[in-house]
């Protein structure tokens, strides 16, 4: 699916920027995060995902130097990111110039993508008014889909069944 990479405004194919490289991928379909009240709802979701209660923190640990995960795609792998078991991407429908990533979303600034006109949300049957979480397994199959309201219970339960912490 074609998306606009938030950090530089380039149109990219999700398979290039979200490669299947042996990690689970948690995709947050966030809708329009540029205006209230949806912006505040997404901020709460983001804060949970970066908290110690999140499966991402449990299985990945804190990002290197606590500065966030490095940029990478299929052409520029990051050695620091190879330690992760779960990668995360945010796909939103707001214009990428209408959303400031710093300082609120600093840890994943390289992982935000604009879904132009909500085309991919529509194609996948995702409501752009809500926040939907999808877990993609390392083999490319979707393992779980739930709402942001359910993710505090369902996502950790899913990963606890398929991963073990060192």
C-alpha positions as CSV (number, residue, x, y, z in Angstrom):
1,X,0.0,0.0,0.0
2,X,1.3,3.5,-0.8
3,X,1.7,5.9,2.1
4,X,3.5,9.2,2.6
5,X,6.4,8.9,5.0
6,X,5.8,11.6,7.6
7,X,9.4,12.6,8.2
8,X,10.3,13.5,4.7
9,X,7.0,13.6,2.7
10,X,8.1,10.9,0.2
11,X,5.5,8.4,-1.1
12,X,6.6,4.9,-0.3
13,X,5.3,1.4,-0.5
14,X,4.6,0.0,2.9
15,X,6.4,-3.2,2.0
16,X,9.6,-1.2,1.5
17,X,9.4,0.7,4.8
18,X,7.7,-2.0,6.9
19,X,9.7,-5.0,5.8
20,X,9.1,-8.5,7.0
21,X,12.5,-9.0,8.6
22,X,11.7,-11.5,11.4
23,X,10.0,-9.1,13.7
24,X,6.3,-8.7,14.6
25,X,4.8,-5.4,13.4
26,X,2.3,-3.5,15.4
27,X,0.5,-1.0,13.1
28,X,-1.6,1.7,14.7
29,X,-4.3,2.9,12.3
30,X,-4.9,6.3,13.9
31,X,-7.2,8.3,11.7
32,X,-7.0,12.1,11.8
33,X,-4.5,12.9,14.6
34,X,-4.3,16.6,13.7
35,X,-7.4,17.8,15.5
36,X,-9.2,17.3,18.8
37,X,-10.7,15.2,20.2
38,X,-9.0,12.5,18.1
39,X,-5.5,14.0,18.7
40,X,-5.9,13.6,22.5
41,X,-7.2,10.0,22.1
42,X,-4.2,9.1,20.0
43,X,-1.8,10.8,22.5
44,X,-3.2,8.5,25.2
45,X,-2.7,5.5,23.0
46,X,0.9,6.6,22.2
47,X,1.6,7.2,25.9
48,X,0.4,3.7,26.7
49,X,2.5,2.1,23.9
50,X,5.6,3.8,25.2
51,X,4.9,2.9,28.8
52,X,6.4,0.0,30.8
53,X,2.9,-1.7,30.6
54,X,3.1,-2.0,26.8
55,X,4.2,-5.3,25.1
56,X,6.5,-3.2,23.0
57,X,8.5,-2.0,26.0
58,X,8.3,-5.4,27.7
59,X,9.8,-7.3,24.7
60,X,12.0,-4.5,23.1
61,X,13.2,-2.7,26.2
62,X,13.8,1.0,26.0
63,X,15.1,2.4,22.7
64,X,18.9,2.9,22.4
65,X,19.9,6.0,24.4
66,X,16.2,6.6,25.0
67,X,16.3,8.8,21.9
68,X,14.0,6.6,19.8
69,X,14.3,3.9,17.2
70,X,16.6,4.7,14.2
71,X,15.3,5.2,10.7
72,X,15.4,2.0,8.6
73,X,13.8,0.6,5.5
74,X,14.7,-2.3,3.3
75,X,17.7,-0.3,1.9
76,X,19.1,1.1,5.2
77,X,19.0,-1.4,8.0
78,X,19.8,-0.2,11.5
79,X,21.9,-2.4,13.7
80,X,20.3,-1.0,16.9
81,X,16.8,-1.9,15.6
82,X,17.8,-5.5,15.1
83,X,17.4,-6.1,18.9
84,X,13.6,-5.5,18.7
85,X,11.1,-8.2,18.6
86,X,8.2,-5.9,17.8
87,X,8.3,-2.9,15.4
88,X,5.7,-0.3,15.4
89,X,4.2,2.0,12.7
90,X,1.6,4.7,12.9
91,X,-0.7,5.2,9.8
92,X,-2.8,8.3,10.1
93,X,-5.2,10.2,7.8
94,X,-4.1,13.8,8.7
95,X,-1.9,15.7,6.2
96,X,1.6,15.1,7.3
97,X,2.4,18.8,7.5
98,X,-0.5,19.3,10.0
99,X,1.0,17.0,12.6
100,X,4.1,18.0,14.6
101,X,5.9,14.9,15.8
102,X,8.3,16.6,18.3
103,X,8.2,16.6,21.2
104,X,5.1,14.4,21.8
105,X,6.0,11.6,19.4
106,X,9.8,11.7,19.4
107,X,10.5,8.0,20.0
108,X,8.8,6.9,16.8
109,X,9.3,10.0,14.6
110,X,10.6,7.8,11.8
111,X,7.5,5.5,12.0
112,X,4.7,7.8,11.1
113,X,2.9,7.6,7.7
114,X,0.1,9.6,6.1
115,X,-2.6,7.6,4.5
116,X,-3.6,10.1,1.8
117,X,-7.4,10.7,1.7
118,X,-7.8,7.7,4.0
119,X,-7.5,5.4,1.0
120,X,-5.9,2.5,2.8
121,X,-8.1,2.8,5.8
122,X,-11.1,2.5,3.4
123,X,-9.5,-0.4,1.5
124,X,-8.9,-2.3,4.7
125,X,-12.3,-1.5,6.2
126,X,-10.8,0.5,9.1
127,X,-12.9,3.2,10.6
128,X,-10.8,6.5,10.4
129,X,-12.8,7.9,13.4
130,X,-11.4,5.2,15.7
131,X,-8.0,3.9,16.4
132,X,-7.3,0.3,15.3
133,X,-4.3,-1.8,16.2
134,X,-3.1,-4.6,13.9
135,X,-0.4,-7.1,14.8
136,X,1.4,-8.6,11.7
137,X,3.3,-11.8,12.4
138,X,6.9,-12.2,11.0
139,X,5.4,-14.4,8.2
140,X,3.2,-11.6,7.0
141,X,-0.1,-12.9,8.4
142,X,-2.3,-10.7,10.6
143,X,-2.4,-12.2,14.0
144,X,-4.6,-9.8,15.8
145,X,-6.9,-6.8,15.2
146,X,-8.4,-4.8,18.0
147,X,-9.5,-1.3,19.0
148,X,-7.2,1.0,21.0
149,X,-9.6,0.6,23.9
150,X,-9.0,-3.2,23.9
151,X,-5.3,-3.1,23.2
152,X,-4.2,-2.8,26.9
153,X,-5.6,-6.3,27.4
154,X,-5.5,-8.0,24.0
155,X,-2.1,-7.1,22.7
156,X,-0.1,-8.1,25.8
157,X,-2.2,-11.4,26.0
158,X,-1.4,-12.1,22.4
159,X,2.3,-11.5,22.7
160,X,2.5,-13.4,26.0
161,X,1.2,-16.5,24.1
162,X,3.8,-16.3,21.3
163,X,6.9,-14.7,22.8
164,X,9.0,-15.2,25.9
165,X,11.0,-12.6,27.6
166,X,14.7,-13.2,28.1
